[in-house]
Amino acid sequence: MGQDLMGREASSATIVDDGEPDLKPGLRERLLAELDSSGIAAGGRVRFLSAETGRAPQSVMRWLSQKSPGLPDLRSLAILCLRLEIDANWMLGLVRARRPFPRERVKPALRRWLPSAPSANWMGQLDFHMDRLAQGYDVYLMQGDDMAPLIGDGMPFLVDSNVSQFMGNGIYFLTLQGISMVRLLEMRTDQTFSLRCANERYRESILDTAAAAGPALQILGKVCMAFDLKRF
């Protein structure tokens, strides 16, 4: 009897010893991977985790610390598993395979934490998701009807400011002779460049290679997304 108890004690201690060293860094790496796959950029991680769990940014930063990562409390971990829709067992490193959270088995009182759950604070939810989409991009407001109906007057659009040169045909935010504008920039078969408005009321401009490479044309970024609210 005593030997059996001692054997069980040793076995339990072995499990703890085997699992403990990997628990904190392992959870950190899995959490970072989930945040990345959800489109949450590095600069928005702390704000997202703090807003979702209600924990102070200082506490959240410890979960992401590479040098000495800390573990989320149970409530915060449960909320994150619900919000990110991942199995808590996988997050803790207890199983090898990543499985989605079994939303069909969630208790009714906890369904409000699921991403697709309806919320009375719909403006807050909209603002949150718009903020996630805008992570890593610069946001501008379109002025004028040059790009209508593609990008209407007053419509927000997102710009990848890492693009500072021509990277294939597309919509670019640029300056031409010091004037900021959004244009469809395309290379033609004769190696000249066409700057077009989406609005057919305006004529296109043609630039030769020298003019396109000169100081008169400066590419500020590539437009990757625009938001349009339509009333039906």
C-alpha positions, 0 to 999 in steps of 0.5 A: 500500500505504502509502495503503491502510494509512493509510486503514484507520488513519484509518477505525479512528480515526474509529470509535473517536472516534465511539463513545468519547464515548457509550460510558460514559454510554450504557452507564450509561443502558442499565444503569439501564433494565435494573435498573428493568425488573427491579424493582430500586429505586434504593436496591438497585442498588449492593447488587445489582450488587456481589452479582452481580459480586463487585465492591466497592460503591465500584467499582459506584458508579462505573458508576452515577455521572452525573457521571463514569461508569466502565465495568465490567470485562469479567468484570462486564459478562459476568455482568450480561448473563447475569443480566439476559439482555441482548445485550452488543452492545446494552449496549455500544451497538454495535447499535440494537435490544435483543435478549435474551441467546441463552440457547440458545447459552450455554456449559454452564459459564456457564449457572449465571449465567442467572436460571432456572438451578438453584442449590444455594444455593436459600435464597440465591436465594429471599432475593434474589428476595424482597428484590427484590420488597420493594424500595420497600415496608415489610414487616410480619408479620401478627398474628392471624387477622383477615385469614385465609385471605387473610393468615394469622397470621405471614404477611409482607405488603408495604405501600406507605407512600406511600399515606396516604389512601383510594385506592379499595377495597382492603386497607389497613394502618391505625390505628383509635383507636390500634390497628394493623390490616389491613382491607378498606376499601371505600366504600359507595353511601351514602358510608360506609366499611366496614372488614372482616376477611377472616375471616368470624368478625369483624363489619365496622365502618361509619364515616361520612365525618366519622369516616373523615376524622378522627384516629380513622382513620389510613391507614399504607399500602396492602397490595400483596402477601403471602407464603404458604408452603403445604405439599402 
